[in-house]
């Protein structure tokens, strides 16, 4: 029997991933693929597999794709499960989801993501556990707003924002499998976009501006809130790319994940370096604009 849950899958040019993703949620009664005008076979594959689809036209600013979908899609059920195209719901997680929505003890549930990178589970590097609120009563949850929606070339979908839930959340036991069938080239390309957004968020945190309708930052509450507090402190650290490699590869035992762990830690340190470069570029641009402005007076 199909489970009474609606699934939301945001996509763009995901023909390598979408079939495996949809196959993993075939047990759900209501599956929506929200596309951003893909130029490959993503939508064709989705329709062949019986998913409903719609297009998202991003005009910049707020909302981005997931919040727009939560506001506008005619979901058939109270519960929504949000899954990215490079993620898979395992049979064990499916069974657990069926059980909790049949007799819910909360309004939403955090799910732990298990990253597979270059064929290996990245068990260390500070990447596991990785909790995300992905299953919730859709009227009660919206992605936070971190006041970085106006950044150019940062994508049209919430990548690192978290869901703010008007209600109580619990944690599921089984993992969501995160395995991207795209290449390292696409990994770097995607993180180049992410770094545009991250640089703005870092800048906001450094100024003490944390956005609106966002999750809290606390050492004593949820794992997500602890991570948010550490990130706010992190933006003030010097030599962040080197610090990130040392933290991931040495302190968080990334060396135990073999060569994929080394490559992953190196790429994430590069990502941190690109964020720093874009922060510096942003400051230079503002200083130049202020100089020109003051010179005109």
SULURZI-V664558 format. One record per residue. N is the residue number from 1. RES is the residue in one letter. PSI is psi as a letter, one per 30 degrees, with the letter a starting at -180 (NA if undefined). Layout:
BEGIN
n: <N | N>
res: <RES | RES>
psi: <PSI | PSI>
END
This chain:
BEGIN
n: <1 | 2 | 3 | 4 | 5 | 6 | 7 | 8 | 9 | 10 | 11 | 12 | 13 | 14 | 15 | 16 | 17 | 18 | 19 | 20 | 21 | 22 | 23 | 24 | 25 | 26 | 27 | 28 | 29 | 30 | 31 | 32 | 33 | 34 | 35 | 36 | 37 | 38 | 39 | 40 | 41 | 42 | 43 | 44 | 45 | 46 | 47 | 48 | 49 | 50 | 51 | 52 | 53 | 54 | 55 | 56 | 57 | 58 | 59 | 60 | 61 | 62 | 63 | 64 | 65 | 66 | 67 | 68 | 69 | 70 | 71 | 72 | 73 | 74 | 75 | 76 | 77 | 78 | 79 | 80 | 81 | 82 | 83 | 84 | 85 | 86 | 87 | 88 | 89 | 90 | 91 | 92 | 93 | 94 | 95 | 96 | 97 | 98 | 99 | 100 | 101 | 102 | 103 | 104 | 105 | 106 | 107 | 108 | 109 | 110 | 111 | 112 | 113 | 114 | 115 | 116 | 117 | 118 | 119 | 120 | 121 | 122 | 123 | 124 | 125 | 126 | 127 | 128 | 129 | 130 | 131 | 132 | 133 | 134 | 135 | 136 | 137 | 138 | 139 | 140 | 141 | 142 | 143 | 144 | 145 | 146 | 147 | 148 | 149 | 150 | 151 | 152 | 153 | 154 | 155 | 156 | 157 | 158 | 159 | 160 | 161 | 162 | 163 | 164 | 165 | 166 | 167 | 168 | 169 | 170 | 171 | 172 | 173 | 174 | 175 | 176 | 177 | 178 | 179 | 180 | 181 | 182 | 183 | 184 | 185 | 186 | 187 | 188 | 189 | 190 | 191 | 192 | 193 | 194 | 195 | 196 | 197 | 198 | 199 | 200 | 201 | 202 | 203 | 204 | 205 | 206 | 207 | 208 | 209 | 210 | 211 | 212 | 213 | 214 | 215 | 216 | 217 | 218 | 219 | 220 | 221 | 222 | 223 | 224 | 225 | 226 | 227 | 228 | 229 | 230 | 231 | 232 | 233 | 234 | 235 | 236 | 237 | 238 | 239 | 240 | 241 | 242 | 243 | 244 | 245 | 246 | 247 | 248 | 249 | 250 | 251 | 252 | 253 | 254 | 255 | 256 | 257 | 258 | 259 | 260 | 261 | 262 | 263 | 264 | 265 | 266 | 267 | 268 | 269 | 270 | 271 | 272 | 273 | 274 | 275 | 276 | 277 | 278 | 279 | 280 | 281 | 282 | 283 | 284 | 285 | 286 | 287 | 288 | 289 | 290 | 291 | 292 | 293 | 294 | 295 | 296 | 297>
res: <X | X | X | X | X | X | X | X | X | X | X | X | X | X | X | X | X | X | X | X | X | X | X | X | X | X | X | X | X | X | X | X | X | X | X | X | X | X | X | X | X | X | X | X | X | X | X | X | X | X | X | X | X | X | X | X | X | X | X | X | X | X | X | X | X | X | X | X | X | X | X | X | X | X | X | X | X | X | X | X | X | X | X | X | X | X | X | X | X | X | X | X | X | X | X | X | X | X | X | X | X | X | X | X | X | X | X | X | X | X | X | X | X | X | X | X | X | X | X | X | X | X | X | X | X | X | X | X | X | X | X | X | X | X | X | X | X | X | X | X | X | X | X | X | X | X | X | X | X | X | X | X | X | X | X | X | X | X | X | X | X | X | X | X | X | X | X | X | X | X | X | X | X | X | X | X | X | X | X | X | X | X | X | X | X | X | X | X | X | X | X | X | X | X | X | X | X | X | X | X | X | X | X | X | X | X | X | X | X | X | X | X | X | X | X | X | X | X | X | X | X | X | X | X | X | X | X | X | X | X | X | X | X | X | X | X | X | X | X | X | X | X | X | X | X | X | X | X | X | X | X | X | X | X | X | X | X | X | X | X | X | X | X | X | X | X | X | X | X | X | X | X | X | X | X | X | X | X | X | X | X | X | X | X | X | X | X | X | X | X | X | X | X | X | X | X | X>
psi: <k | k | k | i | k | k | k | k | j | k | l | j | i | h | f | f | f | e | e | e | e | e | e | f | g | f | f | k | f | j | k | k | j | j | l | h | h | k | g | a | g | e | e | e | e | e | e | f | g | g | k | l | l | l | k | k | j | k | g | l | b | k | l | a | e | e | e | e | e | e | e | f | k | i | k | f | l | e | k | k | k | k | k | l | f | g | l | k | j | l | e | e | e | e | e | e | e | e | e | e | f | e | i | k | g | l | f | l | k | k | k | k | k | j | k | j | k | h | g | k | k | j | f | b | g | g | f | k | l | j | k | k | j | f | j | l | j | f | f | f | k | k | k | l | j | g | h | g | f | g | k | k | h | g | l | g | k | j | e | f | l | l | k | k | k | i | a | k | k | a | k | l | e | l | l | k | k | j | j | k | f | l | l | e | e | e | e | e | e | e | f | e | e | e | f | e | e | e | e | e | e | e | e | e | e | f | f | g | j | g | a | l | h | l | l | l | j | k | f | g | b | l | e | e | e | e | e | e | e | e | e | e | e | e | f | f | k | l | h | e | e | e | e | e | e | e | e | e | e | d | e | g | h | f | f | f | g | a | e | e | e | e | e | e | e | e | e | e | e | e | e | e | e | e | e | e | e | e | e | e | e | e | e | e | e | e | e | e | e | e | e | e | e | e | f | f | NA>
END
